[in-house]
Amino acid sequence: MAESDTFERLDPGLPSRGVTVRVVLYPGEDGYVVAECLELPGCVSQGRDRADAIVNIREAIEGWLDVEAESGPSRRSVEIVELAV
């Protein structure tokens, strides 16, 4: 990775929920950096640069987790599979 992992750089005032998820970062068509959390369906954000995208996806993940907690048990079935190609 180009920069150190975000585990070491938690934003002050942003408590950890103890949840670890993977975020995929890639260049968007508009020049922004897209951040997508594949483990949380529909949880996508973007930023002007890598750091901005990480801050924004962290907020999106927090919001996603809040909505899921309020709506009760999820009926969605998410399966994560790692494939070697």
Sine and cosine of phi, psi and omega as CSV:
sin_phi,cos_phi,sin_psi,cos_psi,sin_omega,cos_omega
0.00,0.00,0.49,-0.87,-0.04,-1.00
-0.94,0.34,-0.59,0.80,-0.01,-1.00
-0.83,-0.56,0.23,-0.97,0.00,-1.00
-0.91,0.41,0.40,-0.91,-0.02,-1.00
-0.88,0.47,0.50,-0.87,-0.02,-1.00
-0.95,0.31,-0.18,0.98,0.07,-1.00
-0.85,0.53,-0.57,0.82,-0.05,-1.00
-1.00,0.09,-0.13,0.99,-0.13,-0.99
-0.77,-0.63,0.77,0.64,0.06,-1.00
-0.90,0.45,0.71,-0.70,0.01,-1.00
-0.92,0.40,0.68,-0.73,0.04,-1.00
-0.85,0.53,0.65,-0.76,0.03,-1.00
0.99,0.15,0.03,1.00,0.00,-1.00
-0.92,-0.39,1.00,-0.06,-0.07,-1.00
-0.92,0.38,0.54,-0.84,0.04,-1.00
-0.99,0.14,0.62,-0.79,0.09,-1.00
-1.00,-0.01,-0.03,1.00,-0.05,-1.00
0.98,0.20,0.27,0.96,0.00,-1.00
-0.97,-0.24,0.74,-0.67,0.07,-1.00
-0.90,-0.44,0.80,-0.59,0.04,-1.00
-0.75,-0.66,0.38,-0.93,0.06,-1.00
-1.00,-0.10,0.63,-0.77,0.01,-1.00
-0.85,-0.53,0.75,-0.66,0.05,-1.00
-0.99,-0.13,0.79,-0.61,0.04,-1.00
-0.93,-0.37,0.71,-0.70,0.05,-1.00
-0.43,-0.90,0.40,-0.92,-0.03,-1.00
-0.95,0.32,0.72,-0.69,0.07,-1.00
-1.00,0.05,0.22,-0.97,-0.01,-1.00
-0.92,0.40,-0.39,0.92,-0.06,-1.00
-1.00,-0.06,0.14,0.99,0.00,-1.00
1.00,-0.02,-0.14,0.99,0.06,-1.00
-0.99,0.15,0.23,-0.97,0.09,-1.00
-0.99,-0.15,0.82,-0.57,0.03,-1.00
-1.00,0.00,0.67,-0.74,0.06,-1.00
-0.84,-0.55,0.82,-0.58,-0.07,-1.00
-0.73,-0.68,0.75,-0.67,0.05,-1.00
-0.97,-0.23,0.99,-0.16,-0.10,-0.99
-0.92,0.40,-0.44,0.90,0.00,-1.00
-0.95,0.32,-0.32,0.95,-0.01,-1.00
-0.89,-0.46,0.99,-0.12,-0.11,-0.99
-0.79,0.61,0.80,-0.61,0.03,-1.00
1.00,0.08,0.01,1.00,-0.04,-1.00
-1.00,0.00,0.99,-0.13,-0.07,-1.00
-0.68,-0.74,0.56,-0.83,0.09,-1.00
-0.51,-0.86,-0.11,-0.99,0.04,-1.00
-0.40,-0.92,0.17,-0.99,0.04,-1.00
-0.38,-0.92,0.24,-0.97,0.00,-1.00
-0.89,0.45,-0.53,0.85,0.03,-1.00
-0.58,-0.82,-0.04,-1.00,-0.06,-1.00
-0.85,0.53,-0.74,0.67,-0.04,-1.00
-0.89,0.46,-0.68,0.73,0.01,-1.00
-0.90,0.43,-0.65,0.76,0.02,-1.00
-0.90,0.45,-0.63,0.78,0.00,-1.00
-0.92,0.38,-0.67,0.74,0.06,-1.00
-0.87,0.50,-0.70,0.71,-0.05,-1.00
-0.93,0.36,-0.63,0.78,0.01,-1.00
-0.95,0.32,-0.52,0.86,0.07,-1.00
-0.87,0.48,-0.69,0.72,0.04,-1.00
-0.90,0.44,-0.66,0.75,0.02,-1.00
-0.90,0.44,-0.64,0.77,0.03,-1.00
-0.91,0.42,-0.69,0.72,0.04,-1.00
-0.85,0.53,-0.72,0.70,0.02,-1.00
-0.90,0.44,-0.66,0.75,0.01,-1.00
-0.87,0.48,-0.72,0.69,0.00,-1.00
-0.91,0.42,-0.61,0.79,0.05,-1.00
-0.88,0.47,-0.72,0.70,0.00,-1.00
-0.90,0.45,-0.69,0.73,0.02,-1.00
-0.89,0.46,-0.65,0.76,0.00,-1.00
-0.91,0.42,-0.61,0.79,-0.02,-1.00
-0.96,0.27,-0.50,0.87,-0.09,-1.00
-1.00,0.04,-0.05,1.00,0.03,-1.00
0.99,0.12,-0.24,-0.97,-0.04,-1.00
-0.84,0.54,0.70,-0.72,-0.03,-1.00
-0.99,0.17,0.61,-0.79,0.08,-1.00
-1.00,-0.03,-0.13,0.99,0.01,-1.00
-0.97,0.25,0.58,-0.82,0.08,-1.00
-0.92,-0.39,0.91,-0.42,0.00,-1.00
-0.93,-0.37,0.78,-0.63,0.05,-1.00
-0.82,-0.58,0.75,-0.67,0.03,-1.00
-0.93,-0.36,0.81,-0.58,-0.04,-1.00
-0.80,-0.60,0.75,-0.66,0.09,-1.00
-0.99,-0.15,0.79,-0.62,-0.01,-1.00
-0.87,-0.49,0.66,-0.75,0.13,-0.99
-1.00,-0.10,0.81,-0.59,-0.04,-1.00
-0.87,-0.48,0.00,0.00,0.00,0.00
